[in-house]
Amino acid sequence: MPDPDIQDSIDDQKRKGSFLTRSCRRNVLIGLSVIAIAGGGLLWRDSHADALLTRIHHGLVICASGKAATTTLPSPTAETSRTDKLLAELPLPTPEILDTSGLPTMVALDVVRNNDGKLAIAGNSSLPLHDALKLSYKRHELVMLSLRGIPAAEVVKELRATGMRKRAVLMAHDLMSAHDALEADRAVVVAMPVQSASDAHKAKLLAGRHPYALYLPANASSSLFAAAHRDADAVIVYSPDPSANLLATQKLLDEPVDIVITEHPDRLASMMDGI
């Protein structure tokens, strides 16, 4: 029979070993839980982070411009529509819900400064940019914001405040405004107009590792379209009225284009459905 003191020592070691095992298991479970939560958070973030690039890489995006875009925005002095009230009460809708709403997938808006010095929307200067972006967020819309004369940093501030950084394109109109937009936020897609392969190369060098888009003229050569598609994250082009320029529009749609800006989104969509 073992010595009582030795047996007590053995039993004590077993108890200690059992305690350490339980402690290790608890720490492992805590660690796994933290990893699972962090991983879930990353997956959620990534699923929302590149909403713009994901959408355009899944098919052509029609971007409503002019009155086709501004007429979808409410007047701040008018009573909020029933649809917008419902959107304000609901969580962020899925793309499937958006497809049945009749709203454009993307809207092109010119940013201006109203009489009070605040950023607003051209054609509806009484509507603050902040409110327009909040509405686009609830509608799950993408936006293209023109930066004529408005500092990019101010626009980016509104994008961040409304959660629209990864659903927006900042449209620059020269290399200087493009540089300012690129510096304002490294995650927002910046679009630069190009007329030639040389312009496209300069835009590529300027963007560096920053996500960027190239805005090409509708009559650009197929080689320029191909080069832009190869180097840029997105290719943007303006489409004339399809009903008045059927052949030109069809030729345009044959090019590797990601976003088509048009004042006639319904006509363009109908034409695409018939192709």
C-alpha positions, 0 to 999 in steps of 0.5 A: 500500500502506498505511503499516505504522504505519497498518495496525497502528493499524487492526488494533489498533482492530479487535482492540479493537472485537472485544474490546469486542463480546465483552465486551458480549455476555457482559454482555448474556447475564449480564444476560438470565440474571439477569432470567430467573432472577429472573422464574422466581423471581417466577413460582414465588413468585406461584404459591404466594403466593396459594394461598388466594385462588386456590383460593376463586376457582376454586370453593366451598371446604368447610372441615371444623370440629369433629371433622371437622377434628381427627380428621385430625390425628395425636396426637404420642404415637401412631406416625406414620401411613404416609400422613404418613410418605410426605407427609414424604418427598415434595415439596409435592403438587399439588392433583390429588394432594390431590383423591385423598387423601380429606383436606379442602381446608380445616380450621378449628382453634381455637388454644389455649395448652397447659399448657406455655404453647405454642400448640396445637390445641383438642381435641388440646392435646398437638399443637403448632400448629407441627406441625399447620401443618407437616402441613397444608403437606405435605397442601396444605391451607388452614387457618382459625385462630380467635384467641380470646384468642391474640395474632395475632402469635404465630400469624403467627409460626408461619404464617411458620415453616411456610410457611402465610402465604398458605394461612391465614385468621385468624378474628377475633371482634371489631374489636379482635382484627381490628385486631391480626390486620391489624397482625400481617401484611399478607399474611395474610387476616383474617376478620371477623364481620358481622351487617349492612351497617354492620358490613360497611362498618366491616370494609372501612374497617378492612381498607383495602388488606389482604386480608380476608374477611367471616364472615356468618350463614347467615340473612343477607339476599341483599343483605348477601351481595351486598355482602360478595361485592362488597367482600371477598376472600372470603365465609365462612359456617357451614352446618348439617347438610345432612341435617337442613336441606336447604332451608336449605343449598340456599338458602345455596349459592345465595348468593355464598359462597366458604368454607362451614364445616361439621362434616359436610363429606362430607354437604355435598360429596355434596349439592353433587354432587347439585345 
